[in-house]
């Protein structure tokens, strides 16, 4: 792993869905086994160019997400490498049984992309707002759960999964992400990335909350609190070693996720801490609520997913240190 931090964090010019399509087109050009499936969202996900370039390897099954996963499993059984996509709530909770049995239990080789995670669903509203997808899928034995932070990480992880075997769920932004890493960065699935060193507390974040964590760390530094920031882009298998080391070295943990705090990143980290080294833990995430319609910045304020919320939780965690 060689993660190169961006010299300046800013909104990326290229949308994540464009990078997703380009990367899959590159893979498909080099490997005839790569196939793509979608549930009537080819245009929304920017996959029209793939369909035009590889029509015989493109399957738009319509609004039949569970059937799509079954087809992906069947394609895997014939030796193909399927990448199936839908909006995250439909790619997870709507077809959980097919993921569990047809893919996981059958020990097949399937990649599932779930787009617009958490509050990034924005104006699509509560019905399309996945605040539980990782929690649901975390219970599938041996599944790998990934949440790429920016397009640099997305490209690297997609390429890696094409060469690995198993069931993968990739939580995908469709639009532009904040640039966290520079070109040339590589990542190791299952290993956290330290994006900021620190000794007083550790903020463990994923997805859009990595940027919020970094902003929180900058604010905390002004107040004399030196916060470490870990990007835990792999929720399962989670990097236990990084969590234990952070707990021992900084003495307090705060998690930050664009997800329900139940059975997501906060729960996964809590399990590691409870079983290994007891330190104060505070969680930033959606507090067991349904989503709603609104712009992303409004929803982040509404559900407490901001740098300011992280700062408050850090202060509580630090105050609880023995």
C-alpha positions in Angstrom: 0.0 0.0 0.0 1.3 3.4 -0.9 -1.3 6.1 -0.2 -0.2 9.6 -1.3 -2.2 12.3 0.4 -3.5 15.1 -1.8 -1.5 18.3 -1.6 -4.8 20.2 -1.5 -8.1 18.7 -0.7 -10.8 19.9 -3.2 -13.8 18.6 -5.1 -12.7 16.3 -7.9 -13.5 17.4 -11.4 -14.3 13.8 -12.6 -17.4 12.1 -11.2 -17.0 8.8 -9.5 -19.5 7.1 -11.9 -17.3 8.2 -14.8 -14.2 6.6 -13.2 -16.3 3.5 -12.5 -17.3 3.1 -16.1 -13.8 3.9 -17.4 -12.2 1.4 -15.1 -14.6 -1.4 -16.0 -14.1 -0.6 -19.7 -10.3 -0.9 -19.2 -10.7 -4.2 -17.4 -13.2 -5.6 -20.0 -10.7 -4.7 -22.7 -8.1 -6.9 -21.1 -10.3 -9.7 -19.8 -13.2 -11.2 -21.7 -14.6 -12.6 -18.5 -15.6 -9.1 -17.2 -19.4 -8.5 -17.5 -21.6 -5.7 -16.2 -25.2 -5.9 -14.9 -27.5 -3.0 -14.0 -31.1 -2.6 -12.8 -32.4 0.0 -15.2 -29.8 2.6 -14.1 -27.2 2.4 -16.9 -27.7 6.1 -17.7 -27.8 7.2 -14.0 -24.6 5.3 -13.3 -22.8 6.6 -16.5 -22.5 3.1 -17.9 -23.9 3.8 -21.4 -20.3 3.9 -22.9 -19.6 0.4 -21.5 -22.8 -0.9 -23.1 -21.9 0.5 -26.5 -18.3 -0.8 -26.3 -19.3 -4.3 -25.0 -22.9 -4.9 -25.8 -22.5 -8.7 -25.6 -21.2 -8.3 -22.0 -23.8 -5.8 -20.8 -27.0 -7.0 -19.1 -29.6 -4.4 -18.1 -32.2 -6.6 -16.3 -34.6 -3.8 -15.6 -36.0 -3.0 -12.1 -35.4 -6.5 -10.9 -32.6 -6.2 -8.4 -33.0 -9.6 -6.8 -33.1 -11.2 -10.3 -30.0 -9.2 -11.2 -28.0 -10.8 -8.4 -29.2 -14.2 -9.3 -28.1 -13.6 -12.9 -24.7 -12.3 -11.6 -24.3 -15.5 -9.6 -25.1 -17.6 -12.6 -22.6 -15.7 -14.8 -20.0 -16.3 -12.0 -20.8 -20.0 -12.0 -19.9 -20.1 -15.8 -16.5 -18.4 -15.1 -17.4 -14.7 -15.7 -16.4 -11.8 -13.5 -19.7 -9.9 -12.9 -20.0 -6.3 -11.7 -23.7 -5.7 -10.7 -25.0 -2.2 -9.8 -28.1 -0.6 -8.4 -28.9 2.2 -5.9 -27.5 1.0 -2.6 -30.8 0.3 -0.8 -31.9 -1.9 -3.6 -28.5 -3.5 -4.1 -28.5 -4.5 -0.4 -31.8 -4.8 1.5 -34.0 -5.6 -1.5 -31.8 -8.6 -2.6 -30.2 -9.7 0.7 -31.4 -13.3 0.3 -29.9 -13.6 -3.2 -26.6 -12.1 -2.0 -26.6 -14.4 1.1 -27.5 -17.6 -0.7 -26.9 -17.3 -4.4 -23.5 -15.5 -4.0 -22.2 -16.1 -0.4 -23.4 -19.5 0.5 -22.7 -20.8 -3.0 -19.1 -19.4 -2.7 -19.3 -17.6 -6.0 -17.4 -14.6 -7.4 -19.6 -11.5 -7.6 -19.1 -7.7 -7.2 -22.1 -5.6 -6.2 -22.0 -1.8 -6.4 -24.4 0.2 -4.3 -24.6 3.8 -5.3 -25.6 7.0 -3.5 -24.8 5.8 0.0 -26.4 7.5 3.0 -27.3 11.1 2.7 -25.6 11.4 -0.7 -29.0 10.1 -2.0 -30.2 13.7 -1.3 -33.3 14.5 -3.3 -34.1 10.9 -4.0 -35.3 10.8 -0.4 -35.8 8.4 2.3 -36.9 5.4 0.2 -33.6 5.7 -1.7 -31.4 6.6 1.2 -29.3 3.6 2.4 -28.4 4.1 6.0 -28.4 0.4 6.7 -26.8 -1.3 3.7 -23.4 -2.0 5.4 -25.1 -3.2 8.6 -27.3 -5.7 6.6 -24.5 -7.0 4.5 -21.9 -7.2 7.4 -23.8 -10.3 8.5 -23.0 -12.2 5.3 -20.1 -14.6 6.1 -16.8 -13.8 4.2 -18.2 -10.8 2.3 -15.8 -7.9 1.7 -17.3 -4.5 2.3 -15.6 -1.5 0.7 -16.3 2.3 0.6 -13.9 4.1 -1.7 -13.2 7.6 -0.6 -12.4 9.3 -3.9 -11.8 8.4 -7.6 -8.2 7.4 -7.0 -9.1 4.9 -4.4 -12.2 3.7 -6.4 -10.1 2.9 -9.5 -7.5 1.0 -7.5 -10.1 -1.0 -5.6 -12.1 -1.9 -8.6 -9.0 -3.2 -10.4 -8.1 -5.2 -7.3 -11.4 -6.9 -6.9 -11.3 -8.0 -10.5 -8.3 -10.2 -9.7 -9.7 -11.5 -6.4 -12.3 -14.2 -5.7 -15.4 -13.8 -3.5 -18.4 -11.6 -2.8 -17.7 -7.9 -2.7 -20.0 -5.0 -1.9 -18.7 -1.6 -3.1 -20.4 1.5 -1.7 -20.2 4.0 -4.5 -20.7 7.7 -4.8 -22.0 8.6 -8.3 -21.0 12.3 -8.3 -17.8 14.1 -7.5 -16.0 13.2 -4.3 -13.5 15.3 -2.3 -10.0 14.5 -3.4 -8.1 12.9 -0.6 -5.3 11.0 -2.5 -3.0 11.8 -5.4 -2.6 9.7 -8.6 -0.4 6.7 -8.1 -1.8 5.8 -4.7 -2.4 2.2 -4.0 -4.4 0.6 -1.2 -4.6 -2.7 0.6 -8.0 -4.1 1.2 -8.5 -4.7 4.9 -5.9 -2.2 6.0 -6.8 1.3 7.2 -5.0 4.4 5.9 -3.6 6.9 8.4 -4.4 10.2 6.7 -3.3 12.3 9.7 -1.0 11.4 12.6 -2.1 12.2 16.2 -1.6 11.2 19.8 -4.6 12.5 21.8 -7.5 10.7 20.1 -8.2 8.7 17.0 -11.0 9.5 14.6 -11.9 6.5 12.5 -13.9 7.5 9.4 -15.2 6.2 6.1 -16.6 7.6 2.9 -17.6 11.3 2.9 -16.8 11.4 6.6 -13.1 11.2 6.0 -13.1 14.8 4.8 -15.3 15.8 7.8 -12.8 14.1 10.1 -9.9 15.9 8.6 -11.7 19.3 9.0 -12.5 18.3 12.6 -8.9 17.5 13.2 -7.8 20.9 11.9 -10.3 22.6 14.3 -9.2 20.5 17.2 -5.5 21.3 16.6 -6.3 25.0 17.2 -7.6 23.9 20.7 -4.6 21.9 21.4 -6.0 18.4 20.7 -3.9 16.3 18.4 -6.2 13.9 16.6 -5.1 11.0 14.5 -7.4 10.2 11.5 -7.8 6.7 10.0 -9.6 6.0 6.8 -11.3 2.7 7.4 -12.4 2.1 3.8 -12.8 -1.6 4.4 -15.6 -2.3 6.9 -15.2 -6.1 6.6 -12.6 -7.5 7.1 -12.0 -4.6 9.4 -8.4 -3.6 10.3 -8.3 -4.8 14.0 -4.6 -4.2 14.3 -5.0 -0.5 13.4 -7.9 -0.1 15.8 -6.1 -1.7 18.7 -2.9 0.2 18.0 -4.8 3.5 17.9 -6.7 2.7 21.1 -3.4 1.9 22.9 -1.5 4.9 21.6 -4.2 7.6 21.7 -6.5 6.3 24.5 -9.8 7.4 22.9 -11.7 6.6 19.7 -14.4 8.5 17.7 -16.0 6.8 14.7 -17.6 8.8 11.9 -19.9 7.2 9.2 -22.5 8.2 6.7 -24.7 5.3 8.0 -26.9 4.2 10.9 -24.6 3.9 14.0 -26.3 0.5 14.5 -24.2 -2.3 13.0 -22.0 0.0 10.9 -18.5 1.3 11.4 -19.2 2.4 15.0 -20.5 -1.0 16.0 -17.6 -2.8 14.2 -15.0 -0.7 16.0 -16.8 -1.1 19.3 -16.6 -4.9 19.0 -12.8 -4.7 18.5 -12.4 -2.4 21.4 -14.6 -4.4 23.8 -12.7 -7.6 23.0 -9.2 -6.2 23.1 -8.5 -2.8 24.8 -11.1 -0.7 26.7 -10.9 3.0 25.9 -13.6 5.7 25.6 -15.6 5.4 22.3 -18.0 8.0 20.8 -19.9 7.5 17.6 -20.9 10.0 14.9 -23.5 8.7 12.5 -27.3 8.6 11.9 -29.0 7.8 15.2 -31.5 5.1 14.2 -33.6 7.3 11.9 -35.1 7.0 8.4 -33.7 9.2 5.7 -35.6 12.2 4.1 -35.5 14.5 1.1 -33.1 17.4 0.9 -29.7 18.7 -0.3 -26.7 16.8 1.1 -25.4 19.7 3.2 -28.8 20.1 4.9 -29.0 16.3 5.5 -25.5 16.2 7.0 -26.6 19.0 9.5 -29.9 17.3 10.1 -28.4 13.9 11.0 -25.2 15.2 12.7 -22.7 14.2 10.1 -20.5 17.3 10.1 -17.0 18.2 11.3 -18.6 20.1 14.2 -20.4 17.0 15.4 -17.1 15.1 15.3 -15.4 17.8 17.3 -18.1 17.6 20.0 -17.7 13.8 20.2 -13.9 14.0 20.3 -14.1 16.4 23.3 -16.4 14.0 25.1 -14.1 11.0 24.4 -11.0 12.9 25.5 -12.8 14.0 28.7 -13.6 10.4 29.5 -9.9 9.3 29.2 -8.5 7.9 32.4 
